[in-house]
Amino acid sequence: MGVHVGVDLGGSKLRIVANLRGDLVSEQSLSGPEFNPEMLSRKIEDYCARQGIHPDTIGIAVPGLLQPP
């Protein structure tokens, strides 16, 4: 079974979670208006390094990204 990482990027918080050996392991940090793609990439890389994982997939949710016309 592969390792899958979920990322929830909100306007003020970032949460990263994975199911590791049957346990959900999550970390939360701040985001905000200055948060950029490079920062997101670094947060995901750091999380994976701390957990000692190389995910097969990464799913990213960005609520409010799309505005109706």
PyMOL Python script that loads the backbone (N, CA, C, O; Angstrom):
from pymol import cmd

cmd.read_pdbstr("""\
ATOM      1  N   MET A   1       0.840  -1.182   0.000  1.00  0.00           N
ATOM      2  CA  MET A   1       0.000   0.000   0.000  1.00  0.00           C
ATOM      3  C   MET A   1       0.881   1.240   0.000  1.00  0.00           C
ATOM      4  O   MET A   1       1.832   1.323   0.778  1.00  0.00           O
ATOM      5  N   GLY A   2       0.580   2.196  -0.855  1.00  0.00           N
ATOM      6  CA  GLY A   2       1.376   3.404  -0.981  1.00  0.00           C
ATOM      7  C   GLY A   2       1.094   4.412   0.107  1.00  0.00           C
ATOM      8  O   GLY A   2       0.147   4.277   0.882  1.00  0.00           O
ATOM      9  N   VAL A   3       1.923   5.410   0.146  1.00  0.00           N
ATOM     10  CA  VAL A   3       1.763   6.515   1.084  1.00  0.00           C
ATOM     11  C   VAL A   3       1.153   7.686   0.327  1.00  0.00           C
ATOM     12  O   VAL A   3       1.629   8.073  -0.740  1.00  0.00           O
ATOM     13  N   HIS A   4       0.093   8.240   0.900  1.00  0.00           N
ATOM     14  CA  HIS A   4      -0.615   9.351   0.288  1.00  0.00           C
ATOM     15  C   HIS A   4      -0.668  10.502   1.286  1.00  0.00           C
ATOM     16  O   HIS A   4      -0.965  10.299   2.463  1.00  0.00           O
ATOM     17  N   VAL A   5      -0.382  11.696   0.816  1.00  0.00           N
ATOM     18  CA  VAL A   5      -0.353  12.883   1.662  1.00  0.00           C
ATOM     19  C   VAL A   5      -1.477  13.812   1.217  1.00  0.00           C
ATOM     20  O   VAL A   5      -1.692  14.024   0.023  1.00  0.00           O
ATOM     21  N   GLY A   6      -2.188  14.360   2.196  1.00  0.00           N
ATOM     22  CA  GLY A   6      -3.229  15.341   1.930  1.00  0.00           C
ATOM     23  C   GLY A   6      -2.810  16.695   2.454  1.00  0.00           C
ATOM     24  O   GLY A   6      -2.239  16.801   3.539  1.00  0.00           O
ATOM     25  N   VAL A   7      -3.094  17.733   1.682  1.00  0.00           N
ATOM     26  CA  VAL A   7      -2.725  19.094   2.048  1.00  0.00           C
ATOM     27  C   VAL A   7      -3.975  19.964   1.939  1.00  0.00           C
ATOM     28  O   VAL A   7      -4.660  19.956   0.917  1.00  0.00           O
ATOM     29  N   ASP A   8      -4.266  20.715   3.008  1.00  0.00           N
ATOM     30  CA  ASP A   8      -5.386  21.660   3.015  1.00  0.00           C
ATOM     31  C   ASP A   8      -4.797  23.047   3.212  1.00  0.00           C
ATOM     32  O   ASP A   8      -4.333  23.384   4.301  1.00  0.00           O
ATOM     33  N   LEU A   9      -4.817  23.839   2.166  1.00  0.00           N
ATOM     34  CA  LEU A   9      -4.255  25.188   2.213  1.00  0.00           C
ATOM     35  C   LEU A   9      -5.390  26.190   2.301  1.00  0.00           C
ATOM     36  O   LEU A   9      -6.119  26.406   1.334  1.00  0.00           O
ATOM     37  N   GLY A  10      -5.532  26.800   3.469  1.00  0.00           N
ATOM     38  CA  GLY A  10      -6.558  27.815   3.670  1.00  0.00           C
ATOM     39  C   GLY A  10      -5.960  29.210   3.692  1.00  0.00           C
ATOM     40  O   GLY A  10      -4.758  29.385   3.490  1.00  0.00           O
ATOM     41  N   GLY A  11      -6.792  30.184   3.934  1.00  0.00           N
ATOM     42  CA  GLY A  11      -6.340  31.564   3.946  1.00  0.00           C
ATOM     43  C   GLY A  11      -5.455  31.917   5.120  1.00  0.00           C
ATOM     44  O   GLY A  11      -4.702  32.888   5.062  1.00  0.00           O
ATOM     45  N   SER A  12      -5.539  31.128   6.200  1.00  0.00           N
ATOM     46  CA  SER A  12      -4.721  31.430   7.376  1.00  0.00           C
ATOM     47  C   SER A  12      -3.963  30.224   7.919  1.00  0.00           C
ATOM     48  O   SER A  12      -3.026  30.379   8.702  1.00  0.00           O
ATOM     49  N   LYS A  13      -4.367  29.014   7.505  1.00  0.00           N
ATOM     50  CA  LYS A  13      -3.718  27.809   8.030  1.00  0.00           C
ATOM     51  C   LYS A  13      -3.416  26.812   6.920  1.00  0.00           C
ATOM     52  O   LYS A  13      -4.084  26.766   5.887  1.00  0.00           O
ATOM     53  N   LEU A  14      -2.387  26.019   7.176  1.00  0.00           N
ATOM     54  CA  LEU A  14      -1.997  24.921   6.301  1.00  0.00           C
ATOM     55  C   LEU A  14      -1.983  23.656   7.146  1.00  0.00           C
ATOM     56  O   LEU A  14      -1.369  23.629   8.213  1.00  0.00           O
ATOM     57  N   ARG A  15      -2.650  22.613   6.680  1.00  0.00           N
ATOM     58  CA  ARG A  15      -2.614  21.329   7.371  1.00  0.00           C
ATOM     59  C   ARG A  15      -2.146  20.268   6.384  1.00  0.00           C
ATOM     60  O   ARG A  15      -2.619  20.194   5.250  1.00  0.00           O
ATOM     61  N   ILE A  16      -1.200  19.448   6.846  1.00  0.00           N
ATOM     62  CA  ILE A  16      -0.687  18.336   6.046  1.00  0.00           C
ATOM     63  C   ILE A  16      -0.930  17.067   6.844  1.00  0.00           C
ATOM     64  O   ILE A  16      -0.653  17.022   8.043  1.00  0.00           O
ATOM     65  N   VAL A  17      -1.450  16.028   6.182  1.00  0.00           N
ATOM     66  CA  VAL A  17      -1.804  14.794   6.880  1.00  0.00           C
ATOM     67  C   VAL A  17      -1.467  13.587   6.018  1.00  0.00           C
ATOM     68  O   VAL A  17      -1.525  13.645   4.790  1.00  0.00           O
ATOM     69  N   ALA A  18      -1.114  12.489   6.685  1.00  0.00           N
ATOM     70  CA  ALA A  18      -0.883  11.215   6.000  1.00  0.00           C
ATOM     71  C   ALA A  18      -1.257  10.091   6.952  1.00  0.00           C
ATOM     72  O   ALA A  18      -1.172  10.246   8.170  1.00  0.00           O
ATOM     73  N   ASN A  19      -1.671   8.961   6.397  1.00  0.00           N
ATOM     74  CA  ASN A  19      -1.948   7.763   7.174  1.00  0.00           C
ATOM     75  C   ASN A  19      -0.669   6.937   7.170  1.00  0.00           C
ATOM     76  O   ASN A  19      -0.314   6.317   6.167  1.00  0.00           O
ATOM     77  N   LEU A  20       0.011   6.940   8.305  1.00  0.00           N
ATOM     78  CA  LEU A  20       1.296   6.268   8.414  1.00  0.00           C
ATOM     79  C   LEU A  20       1.194   5.117   9.398  1.00  0.00           C
ATOM     80  O   LEU A  20       0.958   5.322  10.589  1.00  0.00           O
ATOM     81  N   ARG A  21       1.372   3.916   8.894  1.00  0.00           N
ATOM     82  CA  ARG A  21       1.321   2.717   9.725  1.00  0.00           C
ATOM     83  C   ARG A  21       0.030   2.638  10.541  1.00  0.00           C
ATOM     84  O   ARG A  21       0.035   2.202  11.692  1.00  0.00           O
ATOM     85  N   GLY A  22      -1.064   3.063   9.932  1.00  0.00           N
ATOM     86  CA  GLY A  22      -2.372   2.978  10.577  1.00  0.00           C
ATOM     87  C   GLY A  22      -2.739   4.165  11.444  1.00  0.00           C
ATOM     88  O   GLY A  22      -3.831   4.190  12.012  1.00  0.00           O
ATOM     89  N   ASP A  23      -1.867   5.145  11.563  1.00  0.00           N
ATOM     90  CA  ASP A  23      -2.143   6.343  12.362  1.00  0.00           C
ATOM     91  C   ASP A  23      -2.160   7.573  11.461  1.00  0.00           C
ATOM     92  O   ASP A  23      -1.315   7.723  10.579  1.00  0.00           O
ATOM     93  N   LEU A  24      -3.143   8.455  11.697  1.00  0.00           N
ATOM     94  CA  LEU A  24      -3.146   9.723  10.979  1.00  0.00           C
ATOM     95  C   LEU A  24      -2.144  10.652  11.647  1.00  0.00           C
ATOM     96  O   LEU A  24      -2.235  10.919  12.846  1.00  0.00           O
ATOM     97  N   VAL A  25      -1.203  11.135  10.878  1.00  0.00           N
ATOM     98  CA  VAL A  25      -0.182  12.037  11.383  1.00  0.00           C
ATOM     99  C   VAL A  25      -0.355  13.366  10.659  1.00  0.00           C
ATOM    100  O   VAL A  25      -0.181  13.451   9.443  1.00  0.00           O
ATOM    101  N   SER A  26      -0.705  14.414  11.429  1.00  0.00           N
ATOM    102  CA  SER A  26      -0.926  15.702  10.789  1.00  0.00           C
ATOM    103  C   SER A  26      -0.098  16.780  11.458  1.00  0.00           C
ATOM    104  O   SER A  26       0.291  16.676  12.622  1.00  0.00           O
ATOM    105  N   GLU A  27       0.154  17.808  10.687  1.00  0.00           N
ATOM    106  CA  GLU A  27       0.845  19.000  11.171  1.00  0.00           C
ATOM    107  C   GLU A  27       0.078  20.200  10.658  1.00  0.00           C
ATOM    108  O   GLU A  27      -0.455  20.195   9.548  1.00  0.00           O
ATOM    109  N   GLN A  28       0.035  21.222  11.482  1.00  0.00           N
ATOM    110  CA  GLN A  28      -0.633  22.453  11.089  1.00  0.00           C
ATOM    111  C   GLN A  28       0.331  23.613  11.274  1.00  0.00           C
ATOM    112  O   GLN A  28       1.101  23.648  12.234  1.00  0.00           O
ATOM    113  N   SER A  29       0.282  24.557  10.349  1.00  0.00           N
ATOM    114  CA  SER A  29       1.090  25.765  10.454  1.00  0.00           C
ATOM    115  C   SER A  29       0.292  26.915   9.859  1.00  0.00           C
ATOM    116  O   SER A  29      -0.804  26.724   9.333  1.00  0.00           O
ATOM    117  N   LEU A  30       0.853  28.100   9.951  1.00  0.00           N
ATOM    118  CA  LEU A  30       0.179  29.279   9.432  1.00  0.00           C
ATOM    119  C   LEU A  30       0.479  29.461   7.952  1.00  0.00           C
ATOM    120  O   LEU A  30       1.550  29.092   7.471  1.00  0.00           O
ATOM    121  N   SER A  31      -0.482  30.035   7.240  1.00  0.00           N
ATOM    122  CA  SER A  31      -0.259  30.437   5.852  1.00  0.00           C
ATOM    123  C   SER A  31      -0.473  31.947   5.811  1.00  0.00           C
ATOM    124  O   SER A  31       0.213  32.671   6.533  1.00  0.00           O
ATOM    125  N   GLY A  32      -1.374  32.435   5.016  1.00  0.00           N
ATOM    126  CA  GLY A  32      -1.649  33.875   4.972  1.00  0.00           C
ATOM    127  C   GLY A  32      -1.375  34.456   3.605  1.00  0.00           C
ATOM    128  O   GLY A  32      -0.978  33.742   2.684  1.00  0.00           O
ATOM    129  N   PRO A  33      -1.591  35.774   3.469  1.00  0.00           N
ATOM    130  CA  PRO A  33      -1.475  36.415   2.158  1.00  0.00           C
ATOM    131  C   PRO A  33      -0.085  36.312   1.536  1.00  0.00           C
ATOM    132  O   PRO A  33       0.038  36.296   0.311  1.00  0.00           O
ATOM    133  N   GLU A  34       0.955  36.244   2.351  1.00  0.00           N
ATOM    134  CA  GLU A  34       2.316  36.188   1.813  1.00  0.00           C
ATOM    135  C   GLU A  34       2.728  34.778   1.412  1.00  0.00           C
ATOM    136  O   GLU A  34       3.765  34.593   0.776  1.00  0.00           O
ATOM    137  N   PHE A  35       1.921  33.780   1.780  1.00  0.00           N
ATOM    138  CA  PHE A  35       2.261  32.379   1.514  1.00  0.00           C
ATOM    139  C   PHE A  35       2.310  32.155   0.010  1.00  0.00           C
ATOM    140  O   PHE A  35       1.380  32.537  -0.701  1.00  0.00           O
ATOM    141  N   ASN A  36       3.386  31.537  -0.487  1.00  0.00           N
ATOM    142  CA  ASN A  36       3.554  31.378  -1.931  1.00  0.00           C
ATOM    143  C   ASN A  36       3.835  29.907  -2.273  1.00  0.00           C
ATOM    144  O   ASN A  36       4.038  29.095  -1.370  1.00  0.00           O
ATOM    145  N   PRO A  37       3.848  29.561  -3.556  1.00  0.00           N
ATOM    146  CA  PRO A  37       4.054  28.167  -3.956  1.00  0.00           C
ATOM    147  C   PRO A  37       5.367  27.566  -3.450  1.00  0.00           C
ATOM    148  O   PRO A  37       5.410  26.388  -3.097  1.00  0.00           O
ATOM    149  N   GLU A  38       6.424  28.354  -3.411  1.00  0.00           N
ATOM    150  CA  GLU A  38       7.699  27.842  -2.915  1.00  0.00           C
ATOM    151  C   GLU A  38       7.609  27.467  -1.435  1.00  0.00           C
ATOM    152  O   GLU A  38       8.174  26.463  -1.002  1.00  0.00           O
ATOM    153  N   MET A  39       6.888  28.290  -0.665  1.00  0.00           N
ATOM    154  CA  MET A  39       6.707  28.000   0.756  1.00  0.00           C
ATOM    155  C   MET A  39       5.901  26.713   0.935  1.00  0.00           C
ATOM    156  O   MET A  39       6.214  25.898   1.803  1.00  0.00           O
ATOM    157  N   LEU A  40       4.866  26.531   0.116  1.00  0.00           N
ATOM    158  CA  LEU A  40       4.056  25.321   0.186  1.00  0.00           C
ATOM    159  C   LEU A  40       4.907  24.093  -0.125  1.00  0.00           C
ATOM    160  O   LEU A  40       4.841  23.087   0.582  1.00  0.00           O
ATOM    161  N   SER A  41       5.695  24.179  -1.174  1.00  0.00           N
ATOM    162  CA  SER A  41       6.565  23.072  -1.550  1.00  0.00           C
ATOM    163  C   SER A  41       7.518  22.717  -0.416  1.00  0.00           C
ATOM    164  O   SER A  41       7.707  21.541  -0.106  1.00  0.00           O
ATOM    165  N   ARG A  42       8.116  23.726   0.202  1.00  0.00           N
ATOM    166  CA  ARG A  42       9.062  23.502   1.295  1.00  0.00           C
ATOM    167  C   ARG A  42       8.359  22.852   2.496  1.00  0.00           C
ATOM    168  O   ARG A  42       8.913  21.947   3.120  1.00  0.00           O
ATOM    169  N   LYS A  43       7.152  23.305   2.819  1.00  0.00           N
ATOM    170  CA  LYS A  43       6.406  22.721   3.955  1.00  0.00           C
ATOM    171  C   LYS A  43       6.124  21.239   3.699  1.00  0.00           C
ATOM    172  O   LYS A  43       6.264  20.415   4.603  1.00  0.00           O
ATOM    173  N   ILE A  44       5.727  20.900   2.472  1.00  0.00           N
ATOM    174  CA  ILE A  44       5.443  19.499   2.139  1.00  0.00           C
ATOM    175  C   ILE A  44       6.728  18.679   2.194  1.00  0.00           C
ATOM    176  O   ILE A  44       6.741  17.581   2.752  1.00  0.00           O
ATOM    177  N   GLU A  45       7.798  19.201   1.624  1.00  0.00           N
ATOM    178  CA  GLU A  45       9.083  18.488   1.658  1.00  0.00           C
ATOM    179  C   GLU A  45       9.558  18.272   3.094  1.00  0.00           C
ATOM    180  O   GLU A  45      10.025  17.186   3.435  1.00  0.00           O
ATOM    181  N   ASP A  46       9.442  19.294   3.930  1.00  0.00           N
ATOM    182  CA  ASP A  46       9.872  19.179   5.330  1.00  0.00           C
ATOM    183  C   ASP A  46       9.043  18.139   6.082  1.00  0.00           C
ATOM    184  O   ASP A  46       9.585  17.330   6.835  1.00  0.00           O
ATOM    185  N   TYR A  47       7.723  18.167   5.870  1.00  0.00           N
ATOM    186  CA  TYR A  47       6.842  17.189   6.511  1.00  0.00           C
ATOM    187  C   TYR A  47       7.247  15.763   6.117  1.00  0.00           C
ATOM    188  O   TYR A  47       7.384  14.890   6.975  1.00  0.00           O
ATOM    189  N   CYS A  48       7.435  15.541   4.827  1.00  0.00           N
ATOM    190  CA  CYS A  48       7.792  14.202   4.347  1.00  0.00           C
ATOM    191  C   CYS A  48       9.150  13.768   4.904  1.00  0.00           C
ATOM    192  O   CYS A  48       9.329  12.602   5.256  1.00  0.00           O
ATOM    193  N   ALA A  49      10.096  14.687   4.984  1.00  0.00           N
ATOM    194  CA  ALA A  49      11.417  14.356   5.532  1.00  0.00           C
ATOM    195  C   ALA A  49      11.304  13.979   7.015  1.00  0.00           C
ATOM    196  O   ALA A  49      11.909  13.003   7.457  1.00  0.00           O
ATOM    197  N   ARG A  50      10.528  14.755   7.778  1.00  0.00           N
ATOM    198  CA  ARG A  50      10.359  14.444   9.214  1.00  0.00           C
ATOM    199  C   ARG A  50       9.709  13.083   9.427  1.00  0.00           C
ATOM    200  O   ARG A  50      10.030  12.375  10.382  1.00  0.00           O
ATOM    201  N   GLN A  51       8.789  12.721   8.527  1.00  0.00           N
ATOM    202  CA  GLN A  51       8.085  11.443   8.665  1.00  0.00           C
ATOM    203  C   GLN A  51       8.859  10.302   8.018  1.00  0.00           C
ATOM    204  O   GLN A  51       8.511   9.137   8.211  1.00  0.00           O
ATOM    205  N   GLY A  52       9.892  10.614   7.260  1.00  0.00           N
ATOM    206  CA  GLY A  52      10.677   9.587   6.576  1.00  0.00           C
ATOM    207  C   GLY A  52       9.904   8.896   5.470  1.00  0.00           C
ATOM    208  O   GLY A  52      10.012   7.683   5.290  1.00  0.00           O
ATOM    209  N   ILE A  53       9.114   9.678   4.723  1.00  0.00           N
ATOM    210  CA  ILE A  53       8.268   9.104   3.672  1.00  0.00           C
ATOM    211  C   ILE A  53       8.582   9.724   2.315  1.00  0.00           C
ATOM    212  O   ILE A  53       9.112  10.831   2.219  1.00  0.00           O
ATOM    213  N   HIS A  54       8.238   8.979   1.275  1.00  0.00           N
ATOM    214  CA  HIS A  54       8.275   9.431  -0.113  1.00  0.00           C
ATOM    215  C   HIS A  54       6.895   9.114  -0.673  1.00  0.00           C
ATOM    216  O   HIS A  54       6.670   8.004  -1.156  1.00  0.00           O
ATOM    217  N   PRO A  55       5.963  10.070  -0.619  1.00  0.00           N
ATOM    218  CA  PRO A  55       4.579   9.776  -0.996  1.00  0.00           C
ATOM    219  C   PRO A  55       4.428   9.377  -2.455  1.00  0.00           C
ATOM    220  O   PRO A  55       5.141   9.855  -3.338  1.00  0.00           O
ATOM    221  N   ASP A  56       3.463   8.476  -2.675  1.00  0.00           N
ATOM    222  CA  ASP A  56       3.090   8.095  -4.033  1.00  0.00           C
ATOM    223  C   ASP A  56       2.203   9.167  -4.661  1.00  0.00           C
ATOM    224  O   ASP A  56       2.264   9.414  -5.865  1.00  0.00           O
ATOM    225  N   THR A  57       1.377   9.801  -3.822  1.00  0.00           N
ATOM    226  CA  THR A  57       0.491  10.856  -4.306  1.00  0.00           C
ATOM    227  C   THR A  57       0.402  11.950  -3.254  1.00  0.00           C
ATOM    228  O   THR A  57       0.598  11.713  -2.062  1.00  0.00           O
ATOM    229  N   ILE A  58       0.100  13.155  -3.725  1.00  0.00           N
ATOM    230  CA  ILE A  58      -0.164  14.297  -2.859  1.00  0.00           C
ATOM    231  C   ILE A  58      -1.421  14.969  -3.395  1.00  0.00           C
ATOM    232  O   ILE A  58      -1.470  15.382  -4.554  1.00  0.00           O
ATOM    233  N   GLY A  59      -2.433  15.075  -2.543  1.00  0.00           N
ATOM    234  CA  GLY A  59      -3.663  15.770  -2.914  1.00  0.00           C
ATOM    235  C   GLY A  59      -3.696  17.114  -2.214  1.00  0.00           C
ATOM    236  O   GLY A  59      -3.424  17.201  -1.017  1.00  0.00           O
ATOM    237  N   ILE A  60      -4.030  18.170  -2.960  1.00  0.00           N
ATOM    238  CA  ILE A  60      -4.037  19.520  -2.401  1.00  0.00           C
ATOM    239  C   ILE A  60      -5.421  20.130  -2.568  1.00  0.00           C
ATOM    240  O   ILE A  60      -5.956  20.192  -3.675  1.00  0.00           O
ATOM    241  N   ALA A  61      -6.003  20.585  -1.440  1.00  0.00           N
ATOM    242  CA  ALA A  61      -7.281  21.279  -1.450  1.00  0.00           C
ATOM    243  C   ALA A  61      -7.023  22.747  -1.156  1.00  0.00           C
ATOM    244  O   ALA A  61      -6.328  23.094  -0.201  1.00  0.00           O
ATOM    245  N   VAL A  62      -7.595  23.600  -1.992  1.00  0.00           N
ATOM    246  CA  VAL A  62      -7.452  25.045  -1.797  1.00  0.00           C
ATOM    247  C   VAL A  62      -8.857  25.649  -1.826  1.00  0.00           C
ATOM    248  O   VAL A  62      -9.305  26.122  -2.871  1.00  0.00           O
ATOM    249  N   PRO A  63      -9.557  25.638  -0.681  1.00  0.00           N
ATOM    250  CA  PRO A  63     -10.924  26.181  -0.659  1.00  0.00           C
ATOM    251  C   PRO A  63     -10.929  27.657  -1.047  1.00  0.00           C
ATOM    252  O   PRO A  63     -10.042  28.421  -0.664  1.00  0.00           O
ATOM    253  N   GLY A  64     -11.933  28.035  -1.805  1.00  0.00           N
ATOM    254  CA  GLY A  64     -12.091  29.419  -2.202  1.00  0.00           C
ATOM    255  C   GLY A  64     -11.194  29.847  -3.348  1.00  0.00           C
ATOM    256  O   GLY A  64     -11.211  31.017  -3.731  1.00  0.00           O
ATOM    257  N   LEU A  65     -10.410  28.932  -3.906  1.00  0.00           N
ATOM    258  CA  LEU A  65      -9.511  29.304  -4.996  1.00  0.00           C
ATOM    259  C   LEU A  65     -10.286  29.792  -6.217  1.00  0.00           C
ATOM    260  O   LEU A  65      -9.902  30.769  -6.861  1.00  0.00           O
ATOM    261  N   LEU A  66     -11.370  29.105  -6.523  1.00  0.00           N
ATOM    262  CA  LEU A  66     -12.178  29.460  -7.692  1.00  0.00           C
ATOM    263  C   LEU A  66     -13.382  30.281  -7.262  1.00  0.00           C
ATOM    264  O   LEU A  66     -14.108  29.894  -6.347  1.00  0.00           O
ATOM    265  N   GLN A  67     -13.589  31.382  -7.901  1.00  0.00           N
ATOM    266  CA  GLN A  67     -14.732  32.241  -7.632  1.00  0.00           C
ATOM    267  C   GLN A  67     -15.739  32.078  -8.765  1.00  0.00           C
ATOM    268  O   GLN A  67     -15.358  32.030  -9.934  1.00  0.00           O
ATOM    269  N   PRO A  68     -17.028  31.993  -8.421  1.00  0.00           N
ATOM    270  CA  PRO A  68     -18.017  31.934  -9.508  1.00  0.00           C
ATOM    271  C   PRO A  68     -17.995  33.235 -10.308  1.00  0.00           C
ATOM    272  O   PRO A  68     -17.715  34.298  -9.752  1.00  0.00           O
ATOM    273  N   PRO A  69     -18.288  33.160 -11.614  1.00  0.00           N
ATOM    274  CA  PRO A  69     -18.265  34.376 -12.458  1.00  0.00           C
ATOM    275  C   PRO A  69     -19.325  35.370 -12.062  1.00  0.00           C
ATOM    276  O   PRO A  69     -19.432  36.434 -12.672  1.00  0.00           O
TER     277      PRO A  69
END
""", "prot")
cmd.dss("prot")
cmd.show_as("cartoon", "prot")
cmd.util.cbc("prot")
cmd.orient("prot")
